[in-house]
Amino acid sequence: MPFTLAIFLNAFLLFLLEPLFGKLVLPHLGGTAAVWTTCMLFFQIALVAGYLYSHALASLVRPRAQVAIHLTLLAMTALTLPMSIPRDWSPADVARPEVSLIALMARRIGLPFLLLAAGSPLIQHWFSRSPGARERDPYRLYVASNLGSFAALLAYPLAIEPWMTLRAQSRRWTIGYVLLIVLTFACGLAASRGADRVPARIAPSQPVSWIDRLWWLALAAVPSSLLLGVTTHISTDLAPVPLLWIVPLALYLLTFVVAFGAPRQWLAPSVHAVVPYVVITIAILLFFRGEIPGPAGYAVHALAFFVCALACHLRLAASRPSPAHLTEFYVWLSVGGALGGFFNVVVAPNLFHSVLEYPIALIAATALSGDAVPRWRWADFAMPIVLAITLVAAVMIAMNTSTTPTRLTLGLIVGVGGIAAFTARRRPLRFALSIGAILTAGARLASGDGVTRFADRSFYGVYRVVDDDASGTRQFYSGTTIHGAERLTDSTHEPLTYYHRDGPLGALFAARDWRTTPWRVGIIGLGTGATAAYARPRETWTFYEIDPLVARVAEDTLLFRFLSSAEARPRIVLGDARLSIEREPGERFDLLAIDAFSSDAIPVHLLTKEALALYRSRLAADGVIAWHISNKHVDLRQVLEALASDAGLVALINED
């Protein structure tokens, strides 16, 4: 019993720490989804370090000394708690904040996380050598570990985050950490009683080959990459908040619980049979760049992720070694998970100008999801290549025939591709590459938006500048959403999209006659700089923009000319807007506009009571705060109404 309780609590604290610290640091980095993926990379690297530490203890240190060393480190680390970060912390390089964020995490939670990461395999190892473990499988405790992790991820958004401040969360987490030290001591005491004898059941062990280790790496790395890919996908247009981080991570852990706990004889064939159906569904959605409206659309991606990850983890569980190699097995699992995270956080952003890591991980998971490993054939490569050429050619013909191909035409094209892929479903590699052929044709279809003048990505988002001949405009895309446009033949540089003169923003500036003096305007979020078209001579305009890449696009006169043609040259302040405004205590604005977006998601830390209090402290006595809250998934009107009511202010809604 103490072993099960200790492993459950250890995992609970480990996975409670992840969303807790992620929420702590999120407002310091603009509220972007990349904060979570970078945090996950740190957690995965720290997990490797923790598993290596447990493997070294189990392999090189006598049993009683293992207990003494681990308990001593746990107790010493408790003296550094509760966790916190400086209120004014910001990255040293705002353009590449990943290094600063990982360094901050290493300083603030590195050692506690490492010891918690080591806890599960180490306690399982102690259990395997205890007298009462002769007839019990220590891998069963891995199920308790994942159940503890799963419970933490459910508890955080439902029972912890809504009712506790971050400071209270940190303090209660520290109490749990102290309780874990007591339970770990009990486990160490129980294990020490049998330290001098090794159970006969674990004496014989099969050798582990490098093929086995590489197989473990692949089966751990691909679901890890798919986890981060699907998390980024579903949170791009909503908001990077703990709930949307936790759902995929909870499903990921649930796949481990099922794979290592349920009978694989009947489950594995059923899961492998379902994979082609969910993958083809996702391929069709990605081909059309379409989503099913509402929560059902995100549930489809979550379901596909769960099935594919479970298929990989079932194969992983089937290939696990004897308990004598238990800690080494977990080391390779953690290394694979870290490699998957490294690909998404470091490699992909520097290699791709769009978020290709999600479909790549989906294709890789599909290739690994088969119930067996059939021998490769030339047809496994030849058929997908022919299919890709055929589908791309069909898309190009459809685009040349019509500026906007009909849904029927495109449906026929993707239907043929889906049928061809489905016929190969019993050959995992061939099927996966056929799905890649469908997605390649979809990428060619996406290029039909217009002529791409610029494409790049940063820590904060994925950006494109596209000339759309059909509308005669140059459009700036952040993710899936247009955030500014300029007419290609307009010498006056009139603002378009949300910012046109007959819209809400135009109405606000048209009514500025109540002040005879020049305005002092602050804008949170730069985009193309279209708002600067409303600037008048002698006015003071300041844009607060966290992403230097966005500033580069807005200031490039070969792309957009709103800033260069403004009657009052705006000032651009780089960095998180909340921190930047706090550092300018003397600034008083007549208008403060909050227009920050990442794709279609609004950073939630700009919509809090604390944020509103900061804005008011920098506002003139008769000033106005204007929020841009358009979002195709979330209605934020009630949020602003509640904020205004709580602050004793009046909120007016202007819809266009």
Secondary structure, DSSP 8 states (H G I E B T S, - for coil): -HHHHHHHHHHHHHHHHHHHHHHHHGGGGTT-THHHHHHHHHHHHHHHHHHHHHHHHHHHS-HHHHHHHHHHHHHHHHTT-S----TT---S-TTSTHHHHHHHHHHHHHHHHHHHHHHHHHHHHHHHTSGGGTTS-TTHHHHHHHHHHHHHHHHIIIIITTTS-HHHHHHHHHHHHHHHHHHHHHHHHHHHTTTT---GGGSS-----HHHHHHHHHHHHHHHHHHHHHHHHHHSSS---HHHHHHHHHHHHHHHHHHHHS-HHHHHHHHHHHHHHHHHHHHHHHHHT---SSHHHHHHHHHHHHHHHHHHHHHHHHT---GGGHHHHHHHHHHHHHHHHHIIIIIHHHH-SS--HHHHHHHHHHHH-SSS-----THHHHHHHHHHHHHHHHHHHHHHH-SS--HHHHHHHHHHHHHHHHTTTTSHHHHHHHHHHHHHHHHHHHGGG-EEEEEEE-SS-EEEEEEETTTTEEEEEETTEEEEEEETT-SS----GGG-TTSHHHHHHHTGGG--S--EEEEE--TT-GGGGG--TT-EEEEEES-HHHHHHHH-TTT--TTTT-SS--EEEES-HHHHHHT-TT--EEEEEE---BTTB--GGGSSHHHHHHHHHTEEEEEEEEE----SS---HHHHHHHHHHHT--------
